[in-house]
Amino acid sequence: MLSVIVPVRDGAAFLAESLPALIAALPPDAELIVCDDGSRDGSASLAARLGARVLAPDVAAGPAAARNRGARAARGDVLLFLDADVRVRPDTMERLRRELDDPAVAAAFGSYDDAPAARAWPSLYKNLAHHFVHQRSAREASTFWAGCGAVRRGVFLAAGGFDPAYRRPSIEDVELGYRLREAGHRIRLVPDAQVTHLKRWTLAGWLVSDLRDRAVPWARLVRQGRGLPRDLNFTARDRAASALVALALLLGAASAWHAAFVVGALGSVAASVVLDRALLVFMADKVSPAFAGAAAGLQVLHRTAGVVGLAGGFLLTGRRRDVPESGSRGLAGGRPRLEANE
């Protein structure tokens, strides 16, 4: 049996579009659980009217805790986590489920498609970049993605579930993926199990998300000894491009003492863009050459946020030994526990 778990907080506008498509695609033996996280916009009542089983706590605890709540209540042997702001295709769930027919595979996750709902440039860039990365990456994955990801319930519970210390949407799924791999489980990327992302990004919104909710928590995981993966957006080429952006920042700062450093900074940025040419060619083909030119600048901003966030995260965790997470606390108190009867 398949249990589909959708966490939501103030996402009624997304649910109105995502749930009908999800319900239409549900296999006959599947159940749908919407885990409300203190919404004030009627998300819970809307989900109930559309036919979902709704779990609504008294207080908001974050998406990680919401997913854990759904996993405890689930009856299926496979848990499929979907974000409230993604719309499944008719075959999305079946493609993920098929991967778990292999008893050696513990979890599988999909990808955003290349037709995001929002067409403003920040949204288009963000969603197409995610699609590009997942389409080119190794099928044997080292992390997990909860936006559209399935995992065996027994494996999930034994691993302790998502860490509830992540009280904002962050890298709680990546951290779970690390624990699954450390326990010897295989995770598979299924690039043709696709969903449409409905979220509308602003430039400030995705930069803050990249820095605060991605890069800084990544630094904390590295401090804990997890390291960075070698696939997804951490390939050797990606690392080199980010290193060039870091060099450009240093040379730009040095130009306050000598203007000649500006030339080196600009050269480093240009070299970083060259390393990202495959992404930019993809965006030119999907949208337009003009958009690809804008995407080159957005990609540099993305790498800048990552470099600054990683550096800041290392500095913060270097000073504080409790390694706090973006919401409240980190894993210093030990691995989270999640029991079936909790």
Protein Blocks (a to p, Z undefined) as FASTA:
>chain_A
ZZdddddehilmmmmmmmmmmmmmpcfkbccddddehianhmmmmmmmnopacdddfbde
bjklmmmmmmmmpmbfbdcdddfkbccdfklmmmmmmmmmpmkbmbdcddddfbdfblcf
klmmmmmmmmmmmmmmcfbdcbdcfkbccddfklmmmnopaafklmbdcfklmmmmmmmm
mnopacdddfklccddfbdcdfklmmmmmmmmmmmmmmmmmmnonopafehjlcfklmmm
mmmmmmmmmmmmmmmmomklmmmmmmmmmmmmmmmmmmmmmmmmmmomklmmmmmmmmmm
mmmmmmmmmmmmmmmmmmpmnlpafklpccknopcdddfkZZ
